[in-house]
Amino acid sequence: MSANELKKKIVNFKKRINNKVPVGTAQRISEVLKKEYTDLYNECDIIGVQIYPFFSTGYNPSKPLD
């Protein structure tokens, strides 16, 4: 799902619950750093970030500490 599609779903959900509870998302670090996700995060009350090296480009499992 694109960032824009997810943003629309979050906006719609928050309207349906009248902003009574915090709504957010959890994304991989690679998405968090992309500019196209900025609008999505502006609609979130909370953001979780999954930071695992194996999600990163160039990760070498034979050298996990690099």
PyMOL Python script that loads the backbone (N, CA, C, O; Angstrom):
from pymol import cmd

cmd.read_pdbstr("""\
ATOM      1  N   MET A   1       0.860  -1.160   0.000  1.00  0.00           N
ATOM      2  CA  MET A   1       0.000   0.000   0.000  1.00  0.00           C
ATOM      3  C   MET A   1       0.914   1.233   0.000  1.00  0.00           C
ATOM      4  O   MET A   1       1.917   1.272   0.712  1.00  0.00           O
ATOM      5  N   SER A   2       0.563   2.205  -0.784  1.00  0.00           N
ATOM      6  CA  SER A   2       1.372   3.425  -0.846  1.00  0.00           C
ATOM      7  C   SER A   2       1.153   4.282   0.400  1.00  0.00           C
ATOM      8  O   SER A   2       0.182   4.093   1.133  1.00  0.00           O
ATOM      9  N   ALA A   3       2.055   5.211   0.627  1.00  0.00           N
ATOM     10  CA  ALA A   3       1.933   6.126   1.762  1.00  0.00           C
ATOM     11  C   ALA A   3       0.655   6.944   1.656  1.00  0.00           C
ATOM     12  O   ALA A   3      -0.009   7.195   2.661  1.00  0.00           O
ATOM     13  N   ASN A   4       0.311   7.358   0.450  1.00  0.00           N
ATOM     14  CA  ASN A   4      -0.906   8.156   0.248  1.00  0.00           C
ATOM     15  C   ASN A   4      -2.168   7.348   0.553  1.00  0.00           C
ATOM     16  O   ASN A   4      -3.103   7.866   1.164  1.00  0.00           O
ATOM     17  N   GLU A   5      -2.198   6.089   0.131  1.00  0.00           N
ATOM     18  CA  GLU A   5      -3.354   5.228   0.430  1.00  0.00           C
ATOM     19  C   GLU A   5      -3.506   5.023   1.936  1.00  0.00           C
ATOM     20  O   GLU A   5      -4.615   5.079   2.468  1.00  0.00           O
ATOM     21  N   LEU A   6      -2.392   4.788   2.613  1.00  0.00           N
ATOM     22  CA  LEU A   6      -2.439   4.586   4.054  1.00  0.00           C
ATOM     23  C   LEU A   6      -2.870   5.870   4.763  1.00  0.00           C
ATOM     24  O   LEU A   6      -3.635   5.824   5.726  1.00  0.00           O
ATOM     25  N   LYS A   7      -2.384   6.997   4.293  1.00  0.00           N
ATOM     26  CA  LYS A   7      -2.784   8.284   4.875  1.00  0.00           C
ATOM     27  C   LYS A   7      -4.291   8.467   4.765  1.00  0.00           C
ATOM     28  O   LYS A   7      -4.927   8.883   5.733  1.00  0.00           O
ATOM     29  N   LYS A   8      -4.874   8.167   3.615  1.00  0.00           N
ATOM     30  CA  LYS A   8      -6.318   8.298   3.422  1.00  0.00           C
ATOM     31  C   LYS A   8      -7.081   7.403   4.396  1.00  0.00           C
ATOM     32  O   LYS A   8      -8.099   7.813   4.954  1.00  0.00           O
ATOM     33  N   LYS A   9      -6.589   6.178   4.599  1.00  0.00           N
ATOM     34  CA  LYS A   9      -7.249   5.258   5.527  1.00  0.00           C
ATOM     35  C   LYS A   9      -7.176   5.782   6.963  1.00  0.00           C
ATOM     36  O   LYS A   9      -8.148   5.682   7.713  1.00  0.00           O
ATOM     37  N   ILE A  10      -6.036   6.334   7.340  1.00  0.00           N
ATOM     38  CA  ILE A  10      -5.885   6.876   8.689  1.00  0.00           C
ATOM     39  C   ILE A  10      -6.792   8.079   8.893  1.00  0.00           C
ATOM     40  O   ILE A  10      -7.450   8.188   9.928  1.00  0.00           O
ATOM     41  N   VAL A  11      -6.835   8.980   7.925  1.00  0.00           N
ATOM     42  CA  VAL A  11      -7.706  10.161   8.022  1.00  0.00           C
ATOM     43  C   VAL A  11      -9.161   9.719   8.154  1.00  0.00           C
ATOM     44  O   VAL A  11      -9.890  10.239   8.999  1.00  0.00           O
ATOM     45  N   ASN A  12      -9.583   8.780   7.340  1.00  0.00           N
ATOM     46  CA  ASN A  12     -10.957   8.283   7.379  1.00  0.00           C
ATOM     47  C   ASN A  12     -11.258   7.626   8.731  1.00  0.00           C
ATOM     48  O   ASN A  12     -12.310   7.872   9.320  1.00  0.00           O
ATOM     49  N   PHE A  13     -10.348   6.804   9.215  1.00  0.00           N
ATOM     50  CA  PHE A  13     -10.558   6.125  10.490  1.00  0.00           C
ATOM     51  C   PHE A  13     -10.653   7.128  11.635  1.00  0.00           C
ATOM     52  O   PHE A  13     -11.521   7.001  12.499  1.00  0.00           O
ATOM     53  N   LYS A  14      -9.769   8.124  11.648  1.00  0.00           N
ATOM     54  CA  LYS A  14      -9.796   9.125  12.719  1.00  0.00           C
ATOM     55  C   LYS A  14     -11.107   9.906  12.725  1.00  0.00           C
ATOM     56  O   LYS A  14     -11.612  10.271  13.787  1.00  0.00           O
ATOM     57  N   LYS A  15     -11.656  10.160  11.541  1.00  0.00           N
ATOM     58  CA  LYS A  15     -12.959  10.835  11.467  1.00  0.00           C
ATOM     59  C   LYS A  15     -14.050   9.945  12.054  1.00  0.00           C
ATOM     60  O   LYS A  15     -14.927  10.423  12.774  1.00  0.00           O
ATOM     61  N   ARG A  16     -13.992   8.653  11.746  1.00  0.00           N
ATOM     62  CA  ARG A  16     -15.020   7.726  12.226  1.00  0.00           C
ATOM     63  C   ARG A  16     -15.003   7.566  13.735  1.00  0.00           C
ATOM     64  O   ARG A  16     -16.044   7.313  14.342  1.00  0.00           O
ATOM     65  N   ILE A  17     -13.837   7.711  14.350  1.00  0.00           N
ATOM     66  CA  ILE A  17     -13.760   7.554  15.807  1.00  0.00           C
ATOM     67  C   ILE A  17     -13.710   8.909  16.511  1.00  0.00           C
ATOM     68  O   ILE A  17     -13.486   8.981  17.719  1.00  0.00           O
ATOM     69  N   ASN A  18     -13.918   9.965  15.759  1.00  0.00           N
ATOM     70  CA  ASN A  18     -13.908  11.325  16.312  1.00  0.00           C
ATOM     71  C   ASN A  18     -12.644  11.643  17.102  1.00  0.00           C
ATOM     72  O   ASN A  18     -12.692  12.330  18.123  1.00  0.00           O
ATOM     73  N   ASN A  19     -11.517  11.138  16.620  1.00  0.00           N
ATOM     74  CA  ASN A  19     -10.212  11.401  17.252  1.00  0.00           C
ATOM     75  C   ASN A  19     -10.195  11.071  18.749  1.00  0.00           C
ATOM     76  O   ASN A  19      -9.526  11.751  19.527  1.00  0.00           O
ATOM     77  N   LYS A  20     -10.929  10.034  19.149  1.00  0.00           N
ATOM     78  CA  LYS A  20     -11.012   9.685  20.573  1.00  0.00           C
ATOM     79  C   LYS A  20      -9.828   8.864  21.072  1.00  0.00           C
ATOM     80  O   LYS A  20      -9.572   8.818  22.275  1.00  0.00           O
ATOM     81  N   VAL A  21      -9.111   8.224  20.172  1.00  0.00           N
ATOM     82  CA  VAL A  21      -7.920   7.459  20.552  1.00  0.00           C
ATOM     83  C   VAL A  21      -6.787   7.794  19.586  1.00  0.00           C
ATOM     84  O   VAL A  21      -7.043   8.125  18.428  1.00  0.00           O
ATOM     85  N   PRO A  22      -5.547   7.714  20.042  1.00  0.00           N
ATOM     86  CA  PRO A  22      -4.418   7.970  19.140  1.00  0.00           C
ATOM     87  C   PRO A  22      -4.374   6.928  18.022  1.00  0.00           C
ATOM     88  O   PRO A  22      -4.652   5.749  18.244  1.00  0.00           O
ATOM     89  N   VAL A  23      -4.026   7.372  16.843  1.00  0.00           N
ATOM     90  CA  VAL A  23      -3.923   6.495  15.683  1.00  0.00           C
ATOM     91  C   VAL A  23      -2.547   6.707  15.056  1.00  0.00           C
ATOM     92  O   VAL A  23      -2.069   7.836  14.951  1.00  0.00           O
ATOM     93  N   GLY A  24      -1.930   5.632  14.651  1.00  0.00           N
ATOM     94  CA  GLY A  24      -0.609   5.763  14.062  1.00  0.00           C
ATOM     95  C   GLY A  24      -0.266   4.610  13.155  1.00  0.00           C
ATOM     96  O   GLY A  24      -1.133   3.848  12.728  1.00  0.00           O
ATOM     97  N   THR A  25       0.998   4.498  12.872  1.00  0.00           N
ATOM     98  CA  THR A  25       1.503   3.465  11.987  1.00  0.00           C
ATOM     99  C   THR A  25       2.881   3.041  12.454  1.00  0.00           C
ATOM    100  O   THR A  25       3.531   3.748  13.225  1.00  0.00           O
ATOM    101  N   ALA A  26       3.320   1.895  11.989  1.00  0.00           N
ATOM    102  CA  ALA A  26       4.690   1.428  12.212  1.00  0.00           C
ATOM    103  C   ALA A  26       5.275   1.097  10.847  1.00  0.00           C
ATOM    104  O   ALA A  26       4.673   0.362  10.063  1.00  0.00           O
ATOM    105  N   GLN A  27       6.429   1.636  10.577  1.00  0.00           N
ATOM    106  CA  GLN A  27       7.069   1.445   9.282  1.00  0.00           C
ATOM    107  C   GLN A  27       8.529   1.061   9.476  1.00  0.00           C
ATOM    108  O   GLN A  27       9.110   1.254  10.544  1.00  0.00           O
ATOM    109  N   ARG A  28       9.100   0.515   8.415  1.00  0.00           N
ATOM    110  CA  ARG A  28      10.533   0.228   8.418  1.00  0.00           C
ATOM    111  C   ARG A  28      11.297   1.537   8.288  1.00  0.00           C
ATOM    112  O   ARG A  28      10.769   2.519   7.767  1.00  0.00           O
ATOM    113  N   ILE A  29      12.520   1.554   8.754  1.00  0.00           N
ATOM    114  CA  ILE A  29      13.328   2.769   8.699  1.00  0.00           C
ATOM    115  C   ILE A  29      13.474   3.271   7.258  1.00  0.00           C
ATOM    116  O   ILE A  29      13.549   4.479   7.030  1.00  0.00           O
ATOM    117  N   SER A  30      13.515   2.359   6.292  1.00  0.00           N
ATOM    118  CA  SER A  30      13.671   2.784   4.898  1.00  0.00           C
ATOM    119  C   SER A  30      12.483   3.625   4.429  1.00  0.00           C
ATOM    120  O   SER A  30      12.664   4.540   3.626  1.00  0.00           O
ATOM    121  N   GLU A  31      11.268   3.334   4.914  1.00  0.00           N
ATOM    122  CA  GLU A  31      10.111   4.153   4.561  1.00  0.00           C
ATOM    123  C   GLU A  31      10.095   5.458   5.344  1.00  0.00           C
ATOM    124  O   GLU A  31       9.730   6.505   4.808  1.00  0.00           O
ATOM    125  N   VAL A  32      10.490   5.396   6.612  1.00  0.00           N
ATOM    126  CA  VAL A  32      10.471   6.596   7.454  1.00  0.00           C
ATOM    127  C   VAL A  32      11.333   7.695   6.837  1.00  0.00           C
ATOM    128  O   VAL A  32      11.007   8.877   6.949  1.00  0.00           O
ATOM    129  N   LEU A  33      12.401   7.321   6.204  1.00  0.00           N
ATOM    130  CA  LEU A  33      13.324   8.306   5.641  1.00  0.00           C
ATOM    131  C   LEU A  33      12.901   8.835   4.270  1.00  0.00           C
ATOM    132  O   LEU A  33      13.541   9.746   3.744  1.00  0.00           O
ATOM    133  N   LYS A  34      11.855   8.292   3.690  1.00  0.00           N
ATOM    134  CA  LYS A  34      11.409   8.743   2.362  1.00  0.00           C
ATOM    135  C   LYS A  34      10.509   9.967   2.480  1.00  0.00           C
ATOM    136  O   LYS A  34       9.615  10.018   3.325  1.00  0.00           O
ATOM    137  N   LYS A  35      10.756  10.940   1.629  1.00  0.00           N
ATOM    138  CA  LYS A  35       9.997  12.191   1.653  1.00  0.00           C
ATOM    139  C   LYS A  35       8.504  11.978   1.422  1.00  0.00           C
ATOM    140  O   LYS A  35       7.691  12.688   2.013  1.00  0.00           O
ATOM    141  N   GLU A  36       8.124  11.024   0.583  1.00  0.00           N
ATOM    142  CA  GLU A  36       6.713  10.818   0.274  1.00  0.00           C
ATOM    143  C   GLU A  36       5.895  10.318   1.466  1.00  0.00           C
ATOM    144  O   GLU A  36       4.668  10.256   1.385  1.00  0.00           O
ATOM    145  N   TYR A  37       6.546   9.966   2.551  1.00  0.00           N
ATOM    146  CA  TYR A  37       5.835   9.526   3.748  1.00  0.00           C
ATOM    147  C   TYR A  37       5.530  10.672   4.708  1.00  0.00           C
ATOM    148  O   TYR A  37       4.816  10.468   5.690  1.00  0.00           O
ATOM    149  N   THR A  38       6.048  11.862   4.452  1.00  0.00           N
ATOM    150  CA  THR A  38       5.871  13.006   5.352  1.00  0.00           C
ATOM    151  C   THR A  38       4.402  13.311   5.613  1.00  0.00           C
ATOM    152  O   THR A  38       4.013  13.505   6.764  1.00  0.00           O
ATOM    153  N   ASP A  39       3.578  13.358   4.568  1.00  0.00           N
ATOM    154  CA  ASP A  39       2.148  13.650   4.745  1.00  0.00           C
ATOM    155  C   ASP A  39       1.459  12.588   5.596  1.00  0.00           C
ATOM    156  O   ASP A  39       0.579  12.902   6.398  1.00  0.00           O
ATOM    157  N   LEU A  40       1.859  11.342   5.420  1.00  0.00           N
ATOM    158  CA  LEU A  40       1.297  10.260   6.232  1.00  0.00           C
ATOM    159  C   LEU A  40       1.610  10.499   7.705  1.00  0.00           C
ATOM    160  O   LEU A  40       0.716  10.412   8.547  1.00  0.00           O
ATOM    161  N   TYR A  41       2.848  10.796   8.019  1.00  0.00           N
ATOM    162  CA  TYR A  41       3.243  10.974   9.413  1.00  0.00           C
ATOM    163  C   TYR A  41       2.599  12.198  10.044  1.00  0.00           C
ATOM    164  O   TYR A  41       2.374  12.225  11.254  1.00  0.00           O
ATOM    165  N   ASN A  42       2.302  13.200   9.246  1.00  0.00           N
ATOM    166  CA  ASN A  42       1.623  14.383   9.769  1.00  0.00           C
ATOM    167  C   ASN A  42       0.203  14.065  10.238  1.00  0.00           C
ATOM    168  O   ASN A  42      -0.347  14.796  11.062  1.00  0.00           O
ATOM    169  N   GLU A  43      -0.392  13.003   9.734  1.00  0.00           N
ATOM    170  CA  GLU A  43      -1.744  12.595  10.141  1.00  0.00           C
ATOM    171  C   GLU A  43      -1.734  11.656  11.345  1.00  0.00           C
ATOM    172  O   GLU A  43      -2.785  11.386  11.926  1.00  0.00           O
ATOM    173  N   CYS A  44      -0.563  11.158  11.721  1.00  0.00           N
ATOM    174  CA  CYS A  44      -0.451  10.173  12.800  1.00  0.00           C
ATOM    175  C   CYS A  44      -0.243  10.836  14.152  1.00  0.00           C
ATOM    176  O   CYS A  44       0.417  11.869  14.267  1.00  0.00           O
ATOM    177  N   ASP A  45      -0.818  10.218  15.162  1.00  0.00           N
ATOM    178  CA  ASP A  45      -0.591  10.657  16.525  1.00  0.00           C
ATOM    179  C   ASP A  45       0.654   9.993  17.106  1.00  0.00           C
ATOM    180  O   ASP A  45       1.300  10.533  18.004  1.00  0.00           O
ATOM    181  N   ILE A  46       0.976   8.824  16.584  1.00  0.00           N
ATOM    182  CA  ILE A  46       2.131   8.063  17.052  1.00  0.00           C
ATOM    183  C   ILE A  46       2.727   7.320  15.862  1.00  0.00           C
ATOM    184  O   ILE A  46       2.004   6.872  14.971  1.00  0.00           O
ATOM    185  N   ILE A  47       4.047   7.194  15.857  1.00  0.00           N
ATOM    186  CA  ILE A  47       4.735   6.512  14.761  1.00  0.00           C
ATOM    187  C   ILE A  47       5.722   5.521  15.370  1.00  0.00           C
ATOM    188  O   ILE A  47       6.538   5.878  16.219  1.00  0.00           O
ATOM    189  N   GLY A  48       5.633   4.286  14.926  1.00  0.00           N
ATOM    190  CA  GLY A  48       6.604   3.273  15.327  1.00  0.00           C
ATOM    191  C   GLY A  48       7.586   3.073  14.193  1.00  0.00           C
ATOM    192  O   GLY A  48       7.208   3.101  13.022  1.00  0.00           O
ATOM    193  N   VAL A  49       8.831   2.872  14.534  1.00  0.00           N
ATOM    194  CA  VAL A  49       9.860   2.672  13.517  1.00  0.00           C
ATOM    195  C   VAL A  49      10.581   1.370  13.798  1.00  0.00           C
ATOM    196  O   VAL A  49      11.103   1.148  14.891  1.00  0.00           O
ATOM    197  N   GLN A  50      10.600   0.520  12.796  1.00  0.00           N
ATOM    198  CA  GLN A  50      11.302  -0.753  12.911  1.00  0.00           C
ATOM    199  C   GLN A  50      12.702  -0.566  12.343  1.00  0.00           C
ATOM    200  O   GLN A  50      12.881  -0.391  11.137  1.00  0.00           O
ATOM    201  N   ILE A  51      13.679  -0.606  13.222  1.00  0.00           N
ATOM    202  CA  ILE A  51      15.062  -0.392  12.802  1.00  0.00           C
ATOM    203  C   ILE A  51      15.818  -1.706  12.977  1.00  0.00           C
ATOM    204  O   ILE A  51      16.300  -2.024  14.064  1.00  0.00           O
ATOM    205  N   TYR A  52      15.908  -2.447  11.904  1.00  0.00           N
ATOM    206  CA  TYR A  52      16.640  -3.694  11.880  1.00  0.00           C
ATOM    207  C   TYR A  52      17.612  -3.610  10.718  1.00  0.00           C
ATOM    208  O   TYR A  52      17.222  -3.190   9.628  1.00  0.00           O
ATOM    209  N   PRO A  53      18.842  -3.988  10.911  1.00  0.00           N
ATOM    210  CA  PRO A  53      19.821  -3.839   9.835  1.00  0.00           C
ATOM    211  C   PRO A  53      19.477  -4.633   8.575  1.00  0.00           C
ATOM    212  O   PRO A  53      19.825  -4.216   7.470  1.00  0.00           O
ATOM    213  N   PHE A  54      18.795  -5.778   8.729  1.00  0.00           N
ATOM    214  CA  PHE A  54      18.498  -6.583   7.548  1.00  0.00           C
ATOM    215  C   PHE A  54      17.430  -5.962   6.662  1.00  0.00           C
ATOM    216  O   PHE A  54      17.177  -6.467   5.569  1.00  0.00           O
ATOM    217  N   PHE A  55      16.790  -4.871   7.106  1.00  0.00           N
ATOM    218  CA  PHE A  55      15.868  -4.137   6.250  1.00  0.00           C
ATOM    219  C   PHE A  55      16.614  -3.120   5.386  1.00  0.00           C
ATOM    220  O   PHE A  55      16.054  -2.592   4.425  1.00  0.00           O
ATOM    221  N   SER A  56      17.855  -2.850   5.721  1.00  0.00           N
ATOM    222  CA  SER A  56      18.617  -1.807   5.033  1.00  0.00           C
ATOM    223  C   SER A  56      19.288  -2.341   3.778  1.00  0.00           C
ATOM    224  O   SER A  56      19.745  -3.483   3.740  1.00  0.00           O
ATOM    225  N   THR A  57      19.342  -1.509   2.763  1.00  0.00           N
ATOM    226  CA  THR A  57      20.041  -1.860   1.535  1.00  0.00           C
ATOM    227  C   THR A  57      21.520  -2.063   1.853  1.00  0.00           C
ATOM    228  O   THR A  57      22.117  -1.281   2.592  1.00  0.00           O
ATOM    229  N   GLY A  58      22.095  -3.101   1.298  1.00  0.00           N
ATOM    230  CA  GLY A  58      23.515  -3.357   1.501  1.00  0.00           C
ATOM    231  C   GLY A  58      23.839  -4.198   2.720  1.00  0.00           C
ATOM    232  O   GLY A  58      25.012  -4.435   3.010  1.00  0.00           O
ATOM    233  N   TYR A  59      22.821  -4.656   3.440  1.00  0.00           N
ATOM    234  CA  TYR A  59      23.070  -5.486   4.621  1.00  0.00           C
ATOM    235  C   TYR A  59      23.731  -6.787   4.209  1.00  0.00           C
ATOM    236  O   TYR A  59      23.286  -7.457   3.277  1.00  0.00           O
ATOM    237  N   ASN A  60      24.793  -7.135   4.911  1.00  0.00           N
ATOM    238  CA  ASN A  60      25.524  -8.366   4.629  1.00  0.00           C
ATOM    239  C   ASN A  60      25.376  -9.296   5.835  1.00  0.00           C
ATOM    240  O   ASN A  60      25.969  -9.040   6.882  1.00  0.00           O
ATOM    241  N   PRO A  61      24.592 -10.373   5.704  1.00  0.00           N
ATOM    242  CA  PRO A  61      24.348 -11.257   6.855  1.00  0.00           C
ATOM    243  C   PRO A  61      25.611 -11.940   7.376  1.00  0.00           C
ATOM    244  O   PRO A  61      25.635 -12.398   8.519  1.00  0.00           O
ATOM    245  N   SER A  62      26.655 -12.017   6.561  1.00  0.00           N
ATOM    246  CA  SER A  62      27.886 -12.632   7.053  1.00  0.00           C
ATOM    247  C   SER A  62      28.719 -11.650   7.887  1.00  0.00           C
ATOM    248  O   SER A  62      29.690 -12.045   8.533  1.00  0.00           O
ATOM    249  N   LYS A  63      28.329 -10.367   7.868  1.00  0.00           N
ATOM    250  CA  LYS A  63      28.996  -9.331   8.690  1.00  0.00           C
ATOM    251  C   LYS A  63      27.920  -8.486   9.367  1.00  0.00           C
ATOM    252  O   LYS A  63      27.778  -7.305   9.050  1.00  0.00           O
ATOM    253  N   PRO A  64      27.157  -9.073  10.297  1.00  0.00           N
ATOM    254  CA  PRO A  64      26.014  -8.378  10.863  1.00  0.00           C
ATOM    255  C   PRO A  64      26.369  -7.123  11.669  1.00  0.00           C
ATOM    256  O   PRO A  64      25.527  -6.235  11.803  1.00  0.00           O
ATOM    257  N   LEU A  65      27.555  -7.026  12.192  1.00  0.00           N
ATOM    258  CA  LEU A  65      27.922  -5.852  12.983  1.00  0.00           C
ATOM    259  C   LEU A  65      28.379  -4.674  12.127  1.00  0.00           C
ATOM    260  O   LEU A  65      28.517  -3.560  12.632  1.00  0.00           O
ATOM    261  N   ASP A  66      28.613  -4.909  10.847  1.00  0.00           N
ATOM    262  CA  ASP A  66      28.981  -3.804   9.958  1.00  0.00           C
ATOM    263  C   ASP A  66      27.797  -2.890   9.775  1.00  0.00           C
ATOM    264  O   ASP A  66      27.892  -1.892   9.061  1.00  0.00           O
TER     265      ASP A  66
END
""", "prot")
cmd.dss("prot")
cmd.show_as("cartoon", "prot")
cmd.util.cbc("prot")
cmd.orient("prot")
